Each structure stands twice: as C-alpha cells, then as structure tokens.
Amino acid sequence: MKTSIIICTYNEAKTLAGVVKSCCECNPDAEVIVVDDGSTDATPSIMQSLVETYSFRYERLPENKGKSWAMVHGVEISSNEIILFFDADVSHIKAEHFTSLLKPILENKADMVLGQPSETLIDYRVNPFKALTGERALWKKDILSILEDIRTIRFGVETFINLYYQAKGKKIKYVLLKGLLHPTKYQKTTPLKATKEFLKEGTEIAMALFKNHDLINQRIELLFDKTNQRALQKLNLLQQEINKTLSELKKKIDL
C-alpha cells in the first residue's frame, strides 16, 4: 500500500534538502510532497535544484498561513491511502524511521502512529510534549473529515488531531525514532525570538483545547465507557466462578 509523505516547511532551508533527499531515497515508491508555507529564505531555489535529481512535488503557497494550512493542503493534493507527515527541520534520518512509523499502520495495530525523535533536548522517556511530534502516520480516510476543522488553527493542529482520535476511540501508538535529531527553537534562532515563538505556539495550542472541549468530553465519556465495560467483564467472570463453585458444592452435597 503506497504512502504520501508530506513535508511542511517555513524557512527551513538549512535542513530541508536533507529531509527531502532522505524521504525520496528511503521511499522510492512513495509520493513525496513539499508544501512551502510562504518561505522567505532560499527554500524555492533549493527545491528547484533538487527537482532535477529527485522525484517529488513542490507546492509553494503565496503567503504564510500556518502549519495547519500547509498540512491540509498537502493532504488535499495527495494521492495515496496512507499519509506520513515529516518535519522539515530534522536530521540523521534513517530508513528504519519510516518503517517504525508505517509498520503499525500496515499491520492494523494502530490508526495513527506518533514518532518521537530520540535526540531532543528533553529525554524522550519523560517528554511531556511527545504527543505534539511532527512525525506521524495515519490513514487518509480518517483525517479527511476534519480538514476544515484544522485548516486555520496553525500550531494547534497536532493537539486537535490527537483529541479527535482519542474521542473517536482510535488506536494511537508511540514509537521511538532512534538517532533522529530534532533541534529546539533555541538552537535555531535567538533566545528572544525562540521565546516569542514558544508563547505564540502555546497560545494556539491552548485555543485548540478551549475551542474543542466537546472532543475532550467525548474522550472522557469514552474512558468511562471502557472502564465500565472492563468492570462488567470482571463481574461476569466473578459470577461465572461463583456459579461454578456453587455447582461443585451442590454435586458434593447430592453425593
């Protein structure tokens, strides 16, 4: 089953070429799509030079509209059943990273797979932000119905997708992408600019949570339902054991 790899980028000229090359080389049968969210750096010229050697589609948006808009655009123009989002600012990409993300989907062990780069500032084992990772694989059919919901929420997009999947009871799996390096904003820009970007993204994530409390409620209800189901199953097993014990006692009494 073929995959569409979507790389959304904004002013990531330093690392984008390496990401595109790795995606194409490690996945020769995949459709690779680069969505440029109005970059003002050398991204267009770099992509133009790569097109001559590598097979991928380069889509340049006329203005910066945010990560979510770029992701939606990528899904809308994709051709395959499986969507794999990959960040434009990662490095040390290996073929095994794609396998780790796609295998659970292909084996129907997950509806969405979230990949956590091992080389980050925060230890991946205790990283509270791992659910916001940009490396994620999912079925296209599952995300089509929420494209308009996520189009304009910018950096709140991962939060919304996670809430939606949890509310619908879909299977989410986390995998470790060993060796994959993802830099922090403080490693990419000045401390002041990085702080401003963190605050902006944090606000967008908070707004995604605030505006979609209905999904949070659905998730809570689903958790209660699952808890009740497990409790009923345990009660049924207990009742069966009691009935079995009583039946054995009755036989002994009759003897």
C-alpha positions in Angstrom: 0.0 0.0 0.0 1.5 3.3 -1.1 2.2 6.3 1.1 2.2 10.0 0.6 4.9 11.8 2.6 4.1 15.4 3.3 6.8 17.8 4.4 5.5 21.2 5.5 8.2 23.9 5.7 8.7 27.5 6.5 12.2 29.0 6.3 14.0 25.7 7.0 16.4 25.9 4.1 19.3 24.6 6.2 17.8 21.2 6.7 15.0 20.8 4.1 17.2 19.5 1.3 18.4 16.6 3.6 14.9 15.7 4.6 13.6 15.7 1.0 16.6 13.6 -0.1 16.1 11.0 2.7 12.4 10.8 2.1 12.9 10.1 -1.6 15.8 7.7 -1.2 14.3 5.7 1.6 10.9 5.5 0.0 11.3 5.2 -3.8 7.6 4.1 -4.3 6.2 6.9 -2.1 4.7 10.2 -3.2 6.8 12.9 -1.6 5.1 16.4 -1.3 6.8 19.5 0.0 4.4 22.3 1.0 6.3 25.6 1.3 4.2 27.9 3.6 5.5 31.1 2.1 9.2 30.8 3.0 11.3 34.0 2.6 14.7 32.2 2.7 16.4 30.2 -0.1 13.8 27.4 0.0 12.4 27.9 -3.5 15.9 27.8 -5.2 17.0 24.8 -3.2 13.8 22.9 -4.1 14.2 23.9 -7.8 17.7 22.4 -7.9 16.5 19.2 -6.2 13.7 18.6 -8.6 16.2 17.8 -11.3 17.5 14.8 -9.4 14.8 13.7 -7.1 11.1 12.9 -7.7 8.9 14.9 -5.5 6.1 17.6 -5.8 6.9 21.1 -4.7 3.9 23.3 -3.7 4.6 26.9 -2.8 1.9 28.8 -1.0 1.7 32.5 -1.9 1.8 33.6 1.8 2.4 32.2 5.2 -0.8 30.8 6.6 0.5 28.4 9.3 1.4 24.8 9.7 -2.1 23.5 9.8 -3.0 25.2 6.4 0.1 23.6 4.8 -0.8 20.2 6.3 -4.3 20.4 4.9 -3.1 21.5 1.5 -0.7 18.5 1.4 -3.5 16.0 2.3 -5.8 17.6 -0.3 -3.4 17.1 -3.2 -2.1 13.7 -2.0 -2.9 10.5 -4.0 -2.4 7.6 -1.6 -4.2 6.0 1.3 -1.6 6.5 4.0 -0.3 9.9 5.0 3.1 10.3 6.6 3.9 13.8 8.0 7.6 14.6 8.4 9.2 17.7 9.9 11.5 19.8 7.7 14.0 20.6 10.4 15.1 17.1 11.5 18.3 15.3 10.6 20.1 11.9 10.8 17.1 10.3 9.1 17.3 6.5 8.6 15.2 4.1 6.6 14.2 2.4 9.8 12.4 5.5 11.0 9.9 5.2 8.1 9.4 1.5 8.9 8.7 2.2 12.5 6.1 4.8 11.6 4.4 2.8 8.9 4.5 -0.8 10.0 1.8 -0.5 12.8 -0.5 1.2 10.3 0.0 -1.5 7.6 -0.5 -4.3 10.2 -3.6 -2.7 11.6 -2.1 -2.3 15.0 -2.7 1.4 15.1 -4.9 4.1 13.4 -2.2 6.7 14.0 1.5 6.4 14.8 3.4 9.2 16.5 7.2 9.1 16.2 9.4 10.6 18.9 12.9 11.6 17.9 15.4 10.3 20.4 17.8 13.2 20.0 16.0 16.1 21.6 16.6 18.5 24.5 14.1 16.6 26.7 14.6 12.9 27.4 12.1 11.1 25.2 11.2 8.8 28.1 9.7 11.7 30.1 9.0 14.2 27.3 5.6 15.8 28.1 5.4 17.2 24.5 5.8 13.9 22.6 2.2 13.9 21.5 2.9 17.1 19.6 5.5 15.5 17.4 5.5 16.3 13.7 6.4 12.7 12.7 3.1 10.9 12.4 1.5 8.3 10.1 -2.2 7.8 9.6 -4.9 6.7 7.2 -6.0 9.5 4.8 -9.7 8.5 5.2 -9.6 9.2 8.9 -8.4 12.8 8.5 -10.4 13.9 5.5 -13.5 14.6 7.6 -11.6 17.1 9.9 -9.6 19.1 7.3 -11.8 22.1 7.6 -11.7 22.0 11.4 -7.9 22.1 11.4 -7.1 24.3 8.4 -6.8 27.6 10.3 -5.7 26.5 13.8 -2.0 26.8 12.9 0.2 25.1 15.7 -2.9 23.8 17.4 -3.2 21.2 14.7 -1.5 18.3 16.4 -3.5 18.9 19.6 -6.8 18.8 17.7 -5.8 15.6 15.7 -4.8 13.9 19.0 -8.1 14.9 20.7 -10.1 13.8 17.7 -8.5 10.3 17.6 -8.9 9.9 21.3 -12.5 11.0 21.3 -13.3 8.5 18.5 -11.6 5.7 20.3 -9.0 5.2 17.6 -5.7 3.3 18.3 -2.7 5.6 18.8 0.8 4.1 19.1 4.0 5.9 20.1 7.3 4.8 18.6 10.9 5.9 19.3 12.9 7.1 16.3 16.4 6.2 17.4 19.0 8.7 16.2 16.6 11.2 14.7 17.7 14.7 15.7 15.2 17.4 16.3 16.6 20.8 17.3 14.9 23.2 19.7 13.9 26.7 18.7 16.7 28.0 20.9 19.2 26.1 18.8 17.7 27.5 15.6 17.3 31.2 16.4 17.9 33.9 19.0 16.6 33.4 22.6 14.2 36.3 22.3 12.7 35.1 19.0 12.5 31.5 20.3 10.6 32.6 23.4 8.2 34.7 21.3 7.5 31.7 19.1 7.0 29.4 22.0 4.5 31.8 23.5 2.7 32.1 20.2 2.5 28.4 19.7 1.4 27.8 23.2 -1.5 30.2 22.8 -2.5 28.4 19.6 -2.4 25.0 21.3 -4.4 26.4 24.3 -7.0 27.8 21.9 -7.3 24.4 20.2 -8.1 22.8 23.5 -10.5 25.6 24.6 -12.5 25.6 21.3 -12.8 21.9 21.2 -14.0 21.0 24.7 -16.6 18.8 23.1 -13.9 16.4 21.9 -12.4 16.4 25.4 -15.9 15.5 26.8 -16.2 12.7 24.2 -12.8 11.4 25.3 -13.8 11.4 29.0 -17.1 9.6 28.2 -15.2 7.0 26.1 -12.8 6.4 29.0 -15.8 5.9 31.4 -17.4 3.5 28.9 -14.2 1.5 28.6 -13.9 1.4 32.4 -17.5 0.3 32.9 -17.0 -2.4 30.2 -13.9 -3.7 32.0 -15.8 -3.7 35.3 -18.7 -5.6 33.8 -16.4 -8.2 32.3 -14.7 -8.7 35.7 -18.1 -9.1 37.3 -19.2 -11.6 34.7 -16.1 -13.6 35.3 -16.6 -13.4 39.0 -20.2 -14.6 38.6 -19.1 -17.5 36.5 -16.6 -18.5 39.1 -19.2 -18.3 41.8 -21.7 -20.3 39.8 -19.0 -22.9 39.1 -18.1 -23.2 42.8 -21.8 -23.5 43.8 -22.4 -26.1 41.2 -19.4 -28.2 42.5 -20.7 -27.8 46.1 -24.1 -28.9 45.1 -22.7 -32.1 43.4 -20.8 -32.9 46.6 -23.9 -32.4 48.8 -26.1 -34.6 46.4 -23.5 -37.3 46.8 
